[in-house]
Structures are given as C-alpha cells and as structure tokens.
Amino acid sequence: MARARLGFAMIEAIGLDADDTLWENETFFRVTEGEFAALLGDHAAGADIASRLLDVERANLARYGFGIKGFMLSMVQTAIELTDGRIDGRAIGRLLELGQEMLSHPVDLLPGVPQALDALEGRRLILITKGDLIDQERKIAASGLSERFEAVEILADKSPETYARVLLRAGVAPEHFLMVGNSMKSDVLPVLELGGHGVFIPHDLTWAIEHAPVPDHPRAHRLDSIADLPALIARLEARA
C-alpha cells in the first residue's frame, strides 16, 4: 500500500485527450485568428487584436464553454468592441463563415498515434475530451479511432471533480489511472491531484489558456511523442 500511495501501482486504465494529442486542432484556430486579425487590421495592431481576443475568450469560458462555437462568439464580440460597434454586417458574416469552416475541418492524426494505439491494444483505453458535444462527436467519428476505446467521455471542462466522475463510471481507482494529453492544466494537474499519473506530451501550438507550470511530482511524466507512451507504461508497471 505504501508504494501505491507514492504512485507506483499497476495501470488499469489509460485516458487519452483528443485535440492536439491524437489529432491536430489548434492549427485551425491559429489560421482563423490570422484571418480575423487581417479583417480588423485597420482598427488595431495584430498583437493587440490577438491579446484582446484572448481576454474575451477567457472571460466567456464560463458562458460558452470550450470549442469553436464559443470562439466564434468571442470573435464577434471582440470585433464589435475594437470597432466601437462600427463593424458592418458583411464582416460579421465573414466571421461566421470562418467558424463554420472550422466546424468542417478534416481530422488529421498526429504522428505516432496509430502505432501507439496498436501497442496498447487490449488495454482499457478511455477517450477523454472537452468542448462542444456535436463537434467533438464529429471529430471522433471522422478520426476512425472510436472502436479503439472502451468509453468516450466528452466533458464541459476537465477538473479533479469531472475526472473523479469519469473514474467512478469506469470503476477505476485514481492510483491505477494514467491520463495523457497536451495540456498541463487540463490533462495532468487535475489527475495528479486525484492521485493518478499525468503524462504531458507538448504540442507546439497549445492554447495559452491551457498553459500551466510543470510540477516536480513523481507521478508527472513528460514525453516528446505519443509513440513513447507504451514504453513509459511498461516502465511504470515494472516498478509496481
């Protein structure tokens, strides 16, 4: 029992984040943000536009949650504020078009994902993502990965409480759970707080709101690629 409390326990279930862990996502936001900045270029500098949009997004998370639809509404609000309400209907229409294009973007798996999932075949895998329900369901279906997972959890947010509910449904104790993702804030820290393992796989374009300091913690792990995940799990279980 003492070793389990330190985090050295057999891994019974593995949670995997979706966006920017299994497939590209933030890239599409960055492209749209560039078009948004160009649309408002006569009203503010690009850096000021990006900063204002991020502030509006952060303030709107409690209202709209995570995902493209909330991003669309935040772009419209930012445009109205930066132009003192002078933005015309055609420009608003273009912002809506940009959001709609994002809602139909392709699902491109990140390097190493199929191979890692192949190596983990037979393990209890749970896909744990957050955001807009319809858009997340679309991406999961388009990815071709849904049959790889025992369960799919689409959450409004990721917190110790929401992870605890996921683990209760799965019948897994936190010390036997390992979560993998590109967000230190959402994929690692809440699971560490519960007593599980968190695996951080950085993505070059992780959203600023998902950043958090890297903890010095025995159950926090960092990998450069998801391809290295099976070997990490094997090392952890060898120490159990």
C-alpha positions, 0 to 999 in steps of 0.5 A: 500500500505504501508504494501505491500511495507514492504512485507506483501501482499497476495501470488499469486504465489509460485516458487519452485527450483528443485535440492536439494529442491524437489529432491536430486542432489548434492549427485551425484556430491559429489560421482563423485568428490570422484571418480575423486579425487581417479583417480588423487590421485597420482598427488595431495592431495584430498583437493587440487584436490577438491579446484582446481576443484572448481576454474575451475568450477567457472571460466567456469560458464560463458562458460558452464553454470550450470549442469553436462555437464559443470562439466564434462568439468571442470573435464577434464580440471582440470585433464589435468592441475594437470597432466601437460597434462600427463593424458592418454586417458583411464582416460579421458574416465573414466571421461566421463563415470562418467558424463554420469552416472550422466546424468542417475541418478534416481530422488529421492524426498526429504522428505516432498515434496509430502505432501507439494505439496498436501497442496498447491494444487490449488495454482499457483505453478511455477517450477523454475530451472537452468542448462542444458535444456535436463537434467533438462527436464529429471529430471522433467519428471522422478520426476512425479511432472510436472502436479503439476505446472502451468509453468516450467521455466528452466533458464541459471542462476537465477538473479533479471533480469531472475526472473523479466522475469519469473514474467512478463510471469506469470503476477505476481507482485514481492510483491505477489511472494514467491520463495523457494529453497536451495540456498541463492544466487540463490533462495532468494537474487535475489527475495528479491531484486525484492521485493518478499519473499525468503524462504531458506530451507538448504540442507546439501550438497549445492554447495559452489558456491551457498553459500551466507550470510543470510540477516536480511530482513523481507521478508527472511524466513528460514525453516528446511523442505519443509513440513513447507512451507504451514504453513509459507504461511498461516502465511504470508497471515494472516498478509496481 
